[in-house]
């Protein structure tokens, strides 16, 4: 009898574990839509651009949102503004030096202050390290997460594939001087504060 009970208990635990297991969401968008917007709102020359080569993996479980962790990376050379010459300067050696420091990244191991804001939606703060031009700084990034069950296949026009989507939105500000980007220079044309805004979608195909 004890053997039977142990077998049933183990089977139940296995089923629960399988249901509750976190999934890995791939943020290298097959549609090429993912991008991060950056704004330097200076007095003389407000600058707005995008970084489009986004990739990374976030592990997420809707039953344990606080345990969410992952890393998002952006190719530094993908930064672009409407003015081509200004783009050259931004990714050049005197600014972010994309040739030497190929990636810009944010890595976090958990979410803090998680709060449900609707069905399949949460607000939280991602605590982690932001790395730019080889310098890493601890940052707190307010985010909202939307978990869309069964939407992966629908998004790529293949609904038969199933799978889930995780959409992460947020905004935060860094100081370029903290990362060795021309600290204190040309602040009338290039703002010292860089505002980063993102709305990124990651996919987890059905296993």
N, C-alpha and C positions, 0 to 999 in steps of 0.2 A: 504493500500500500504506500509506504514511504517513497519507494522508487517511483511509483506512478505519480504521486504528488510532486516529487522533484522534477520529473519529466514535464509535467504540465506547467509548473512554475517557470522552468527554463524556456519552454516554448513561448509562454506569454511574454517573458522578458525579451526574448529575441524579436518577437513581433513588434513590441513597443519600441525597442531600440531601432529597428529598421524604419519605423514610421517617423521617429523623432530625429533621425540622423540628419546632420546639416548637409547642405548641398554646396558644391563649389560653382560659383557663377563667373563665367568668363567675360571680361569687359573688353576684349578685342572684338569690336563690333563687326559682324560679317557684312553689314550694310554700310559701314563707313560713316555713320552719323555721329558717333560720340566725339565730343570736342569740349575743351575747356576754354572759357573766355577770360582774358585778362584786361584790366583797365588801369591806366596810370593817368589820373585826372589832374594834370598839371595846370598851372595858371595860364600859360600861353599856348599850350599844345596838348590837349587831351588826347590820349592814345588808347585805342581799343583794338584788340587782336584776338586771335584764337590759336590754340594748340590742338592739332587734329589727330596725331598718331598716339592714341590712347590704348593701353592694354593693362592687364592685371587680373587678379583673381580675388574674389571675396567669398568667404565661407559664411553661410547664413542659414539659420534655423528659425522659422517663425515662432517656434515654441520656446526659444531661448535667444531673444534678440540681442541681449547684452553681451552674449558670447561671440557676436559677429567680429570677424577679423579678416585682414587681407592687406593687399598692397596694390596701389594704382600707379602706373608709370606713364610718362609722356616723353616722346622723343624730343629733345630740346631743339633739334633742327626743324621741327614742324611748326615752331612758333612763327606767326605771320601777321603782319599788319597791312593795311591797304597800300601804303607807300613802300615800294620795293627797296629803295635805298635805306629806309629806316629799318626794314626787316633785316637787311644785311648787318646793320649796326647792332641790332638787338641780339642776334645769334653769334655775333663776332667775338673775338678774343677779349675785347675791352669791356664787353657787357656780360652775357651769360656763357660765352665760350663753349658753344655747342660742339665744336670739334674735339675738345678735350673732355668735356663733361656731357656725355651723350644723353643721359636720362635725368628727368626731374621726377621725383617720386614722393608718395605719401604712404607710410606704413603704420598700421594700427593693430592692436591686439584685442581690443574690446570697445564696447560702446558704454557711455555713461549717461545718466539722467534719461533713460529710455521711457517714453510715454506713448501710449496708444492714442492716435488721433483719428481713428476711423477703421473700418474693416480692411485689414491687410496693410495698414499704414502706421508708421511710428515716427516720432521725432526723437532725436538723441544728440549726443556730443561724442564725436570720435576723437579720442586722445591718442596721439602718435607722433611720429617724426616726419617732418617735411624736409626733403633734401634738394638743394638747388646749388649748382656750381660747386659741388663737392662739399658743401656745408650743410650739416643737419641741425635742425632746431625742433624742440618740442612745441607742438601746437595743439590747440583745441579747435575742432571744426564742427560747427552746428550742422546737422544733416537731417534730412527726412528720407525715409525709406518706404517704397511701395513694393509689395510682393504680389505678383500677378500669376496665379496658378494657371497652368495650361496655356499661357500666352506666347511661349517661345515659338512654337510652330506657326501660330497665327501671324506673328510679326514678320516672318520671312515667307509668308504665303504658302506654308506647308503645314496646315493645321493638323494633319495626320501624325506629325512628329511629336506633338504634345510638348511637354517640358514647361519650365517656369521662367519668369523674368524677375529681376530685381532692379528697380530704378532708384538711384541714389542722387539726391539733389542737395546742394549746399552752396555756401559762400563764406569766404574768410579773407583776411587781409594780412599781408606780410610787409616788412620793410626791406627794400632792396639792399640797403646798407648792411643789414644783418647777414647778408649772404655774399658780401664782398663785391656787390655790383655798383661800381662808381659811387661809393658813399659820399654824400654831401655835394656832389657835382651836378651841375645843370638842372637844379631842382625847379627852375622856372619853366623848363621845357619837358623834363621827365620827372614826374612826381616821385617822391621818396617812397610812397605807399603803393603797393601793387594789390589790387583787388582781384581775387580769383572766384569765378562763378562757374558752377558745373551742374549738369543734368545728364547722368550717365546711365546706360542700360547694360546689364549683364545677363547672359543667358545660361540656363542649365538644361540641356536637352534631356529628354526622358531616357532613363537608363534602360 
